[in-house]
């Protein structure tokens, strides 16, 4: 039995998941209750939810220095070398995107600009419990540190024994986190948004999570800032006849192994390639540890789309605005400008998404669910706030204030107009002969 379907263009258009259908009333009700309880009962609520959802009975929510020391002893040298290399790549890439404050003068007597400052406190959510995600720690904490954030707090769920993966702890220490807390789910988002006896309230919460984490982030937005609500991970590969079907197949499988809701598609104009991808998927699946998850994901949210022409791929890609786009093309650079909506683009068969996920440099916290139409990857600028500033000399305001006063009166805001008029009158009074005599 085929493990992945081949669709025509029209079949695919009917199959594409509709991002507007994602409503979760039951989950929203649960999350609202969690937020209210954590806000009211603080640490007590966090410990109760950690026992209920994670099976861990905690005496302390904060990871101790002893636990971090133990984690450093547990990880091997190979992991530490890999972590340092990935961290260096991410640091180098993100350092190039630090925006600067600036000032300019439009004319004599007028100065204006923007002053950029780091957020003071940031909360990072890192999925955990049954798996470790040190790469997410690097991708979130490093840009915050480069922005100059002084206090970076990591929340991640513990396992049933009340421990956090040593790989996650070492990554947090390597990246520059101030503290790590053993709290996951919507309750972690609530703690970071409102603060508890142990966990400080922050200005912004970033990082991916499950549907409960995503809903919680949406609900606390306004109390704090957030990056973006994270939906199921997704990839669209555009491949021509030159593509290696085995490499396309493994990239689809790699995407599908995240969870059953992951979306993985290949768009091609080659009949031969489409058939070979189907065969390779079935062959490679035999040895996969998460075979059941992959099969469900590919069955429900995956496929190979056979198009009459490769040029028909680009409108489909831009309509979907996927998190990841892979270009398995003979000349990928020639086609890069055609990708208008994507979180990240991977050019050629030897730039797999997996390299981007684990530390090539660009961030792996990306817009999903079509949000790439208007949003960008997580970056240093997400941890900065900007304030504009403006200066006028009396003479400069006298020269332009009349124009602003006219607009204020059109809008019916007389006090605004008078605020401008009084300053101009003050200048004219200073320039009068009587004023000069009084001086």
N, C-alpha and C positions, 0 to 999 in steps of 0.2 A: 504494500500500500504506500502511495506517495505521501511523504511527510510535509510537503509544501506544494501549494497549488500554483498553477499558471493561469493568469487572468488576461483577458483582452482589455483594451483601454476602457471600453464602456462598462465591462464587468467590474473593473477596478474602481471606477467612479461611483458605482453603486455600493461598493464594499468599504470605501474609505470611512473610518470612524468620524462621526460628527462631533467636533469638540464642544458644541453647544448643548449636547445631551447629557453632560456630566453633572448631574445633580444628586446629592446624597443627603436627603432629609433625615434619615435615621442616624447616620454618622454625625451630622451637624448637631442634632439634639444631644447626643452623647458628649460631644466635644464641649458644647456650651455648659453642660453640667460640670465637666472637669474643670473648665476655666473658673467657674464660679466657686467651686469648692477650694481650689488651690488659692484663689485670691482671699478667701475667708479664713482658711485654716493653715496655710503656709506649709512648713516642713511636715507637719503631721499628715496632711493630705498627700504629699509627695511619697512618703513612706508607705502609706496605705495603697496607693495606686501602683507603686513599684512591686509590692508583694502580690497584688491582685493580677497585674498584667505580666510581670516578669518572673514571679515566683521567688523573689529575693527579699529576705528580711534584713533590713539595713539598720545598723546602729548610727552610721554617719553617712551623709549624702556626698561628702567631698572625698575624692581620692586622696589618700595620705601620701606624704613624702616617702614613707616606707614602702608603700605599694608601687610607687614610681621607681624606687631603687631596685625593688625586686623585679620589676618589668625589664629594667635595663640588664639585669643578670640573665633573664630568660631568653631574650632575643639573641640570635646568632650574628656573627660578624658579617655574613653575606647580606642579611636583611638590613643591617645598619649601613653598609656600603650602598645598597640600592636606595635606601631612604635618603641618604645624603645626596646622591646623584640626582634623584627626582626633585628634592628640595632646591638644589642649586639651579636646576633648569627652570623651575617654576619661579624662583626668585629673580633670575635673570630676565625672563620674559616679562614679568609683571613690573619690574623696575622701570621698564621703558614706557609704561603708560601712566606714570605719576603726573597728574596735571599740576601746573604752576599757578600761583597767584600772579596777578598782573595789574598794571596801572597804565593809563593812557591820558593824554590831553587832547581834547578836540579843538580847542582854541585857547588863547591866553585867558587865564583866570578860571578855566574849567578843568577839573580832574575827576577821573572815575576809574573804577576797576573792580576786580573780584579778589576777595581774600578767602583762601581755602584752608580749612582746619579739619583735623581728624576728629571722628567721633570719639567720645571719652571711653565708652564701654560698649562692647559688642558680644552678642551671644552666638555661638556656633552650634548647630545641631548636627551630630554625626550618628547615622544609623548604627545599630550594634545588636547586642543580645546574642543571637546565634551565629553572627559573622562579624568580622573585623573590617573596617574601612579606613585604614590609615591614609589612603590617597585623598579621601574627602577632608581629612584633617589638614593635610598640606595645602589643598586647593582653597580652603577657606581662611585658615589662620595666617598663612604667609602674606596674602594681599592686605589683610587687615594690619599686620605688623608693618608692612612697607608704607602703608598710609599714615602710620604714626599713632594708631590706636594704643592707648596705654593699658587697657584692661580687656583681655580677650578670654572669655569663659566658654568652655566646651561642655555640652551636655550630651551624654550617650547612655543608652540603657545597659544595665549589667546583665550577666548571665544568672542562672538560678542560684549560683553560689555567692552572688553579690560581687563578683569580680568583673573588671573591664579588661578586654584583651590587652596583653602586654604590647602588642604591635601598635594599637591605638594610643596607648599611654606614651610610648617612646616617640611616636610621631608628634603628639601634642607637645611634649617637652622640646623636641627638636625644632618645632615651628615657632615656639614662643608663647604658648598659651599660659595665662596666669594661673588658672585652676581648672580642674576637670571634675564634673559632678556626675554621679551615678543615677541619672534620671533620663527617661526616654518618653516618647509619645507626646500627646497633647499636653500632658502635665509639665513636661520640660519647657514647652513654649510658654505656658502660663507662668511658670516660675521666672523665666527670663523677662517676661513682659511686665509682671507686677512686682517681682521681688518677694523673697521669703526671708526667714531668719538666717538662712545659710547662703542662699543664692541671690546675688545682687540684681536689681533691675537694670536693664541695658537700654541703649538707644536704638539698636537694630538687631534683628535675628536673621541669620542666613543659614543655608544648608538644606540638603534634600531630606525627605522623610516619607513615611507612608501616608495614606489618605487622611488619617487622623491628625498627623503633624501638619499636613498641607492645609486642612480646614482650620486648624488652630491658628496657623500663621495668618490666614485671611481674616479671622475674627479679631485678632489683636492688632491688626494694622490700623494705625492712627494713634493707638497707645504707644506703639513703637514702629519703626520702619521694618520692612522685610525685603528680601531680594525678589524672589518670584515664587508663586505657588508651584511646586514640582509635581508634574504628572508622570505617567508611565514613560519610560525611556524609549527612544525611537531612532531608527536609522533608515535612510533611503539611499540605496546604492544605484548609481547610473553606470551602466557597463556596456561597452561595445564588443564587437567580435574578437578584439584582441585580448579580452579579459581572461584570466585564469579561473575557470569555474570552481575549482577547489578553494581558492582564496575568497571568492565572493561568497561561497557557501559557508565557510567558517566565520566570516564577518557577520552573516545573518544569524548564525547559531549563537555567536558571542553576544549579540544584542538580545536574542530571545532568552538567554539563560538568566537574565535579571529577574524576571517574574512573568506570570502568564499574561499580563496586560501589556508587556513590551511590544513594540511595533517594529517589524523588520521587513522591508520590501526591496526588491531589485527591479529597476526599470531598464529594459534592453530592447534593441531592435533585431536581435539575433535569435532565430529559431533554434539553431544548434546550441548556443550558449544557454538558453532557457532550459532546454532538456537536460543538458549536462549539469546544470546547477541543481536540478531536482534529484538527479542520481547522486551527486556528491553530498547533498544534505542527508539523504538516507544512509549513506555510507559512514559519514562522520558522526552521525547521531549515535551509532552503536556504542561508542566508547565514552559518551558524555555522562558525567556523574549526575547532572541535573536534567536527564533525558525527558522525564515526564513534564517538567516545567517548559522546556524548550518546545516539545511537541505541541503542547496546548497553546503556547504563544504563537508559533508559526501557523497552527491550524486556524486560530481565531483572528490573529492580527498580523499575518505575514503573507508573503506571496512573491511570485515572479510575474511581472507585468510585461507582456509582449506588445510592443508598439510598432506601428507601420514605419515610423522614422524616429531616430534618436532626438530630433528637434522637438518632438511632442513630449519629451520627458520634462523639459524645463518649466512649462506652465504647470505641470502636475507637482513638481518639486516646490515651486514657489507658492502654489495653493496650499500645500500641506505645511510648509514652513517647518520642517522637521528639526529636531535637536541636532542630529548628525547627518551629514551628506557625504557619501564616499564616491569618488570619481575614479572608477576602474576603466580608464579610457587611454587610448594610445597617446593623446595629447591633452592631458588634463588641464594644463595651464590655459589652453585656448578656450576652455569652456567655463573656467572659474567666473568670469564676469556675468554669465547667464544665471548663476545662482544668486538670487536677490534676497531670499528669505531662508536663513539657516543659522542654527546656533554655532556650529563649527563645520568646516569643510576639510576633508582629507583627500589630498591629491595624489593619485596613483596607487598602485597595488601594494607599495611598500611603505605607505603611511596609514596603517590601520588605526581604527578608532581606539583599539586597546593601547596604543602608544600614547594617545592623547589622554586616556583615562588615568594612566599611571605615571605621568610625570615628564612628558616631552617638553612641556612649558606652558602652553595655553591652558586655560581653566576648563575643568570638566563639569562645573556647575553651570548648566546651560538652560536657556528657555525651552520649554516643552509644550506640547499640545497646540502648536500653531502660534505660540507667543513670540517666535522669532520674527514675526511680521513687524513687531514694534519693540522688542527687547533684545538685550545683548548678554553675552556671558558675564559671569561674576568677575569683577576686576577691582583694582585699587580704588577707582573713583567711587565705588559703592560704599566705601568706608570714610568718605570725606563729605563735608558740607561746605557750601560756598555762601559767602555774604558779599553782596555788591556794596560799593561805597561811592559817594558823590560829594564833590566840593565845588562851590562857586564863590568867587569874590563878589562883593557888592556890585561892581561895575558889570561883571559878566552876567549876573542874574538880571540886572536892569535891561541888558540887551536882549535877553530871551524870555524873561518872565511874562511879558505881555502876551506872547503866543500861548503859553501854558494857561494863563488866566482866561483867555478866550475859550479854550477847550473846557476848562472847569465850569464856566458859565453855561456852555452848551449842555453839559451833563447835569446842570441844576445844583451843583455843589458850591454854594455861595461862600462858605467858609474857606474852602480851598482857594477860591479866587481871591478872597480878601487876604489870605496868608501871603499870597504873591504881591498883591497891590500894596499892602502896608510896607513891605520891604523896599519896593521901588520908591514909594513916597518918602521913606526914611533917607534913602540915598539922595533924592532931589532936595530934601531939606538941608542935608549936609552941604550941598553945593550952592545953597542960596547965599546972597551977600550978608544977610542978617546973621546967618549961622557963622560965617567967617568972622564977623565983628565980635560975636559972643565968645568965640574961641580966643 
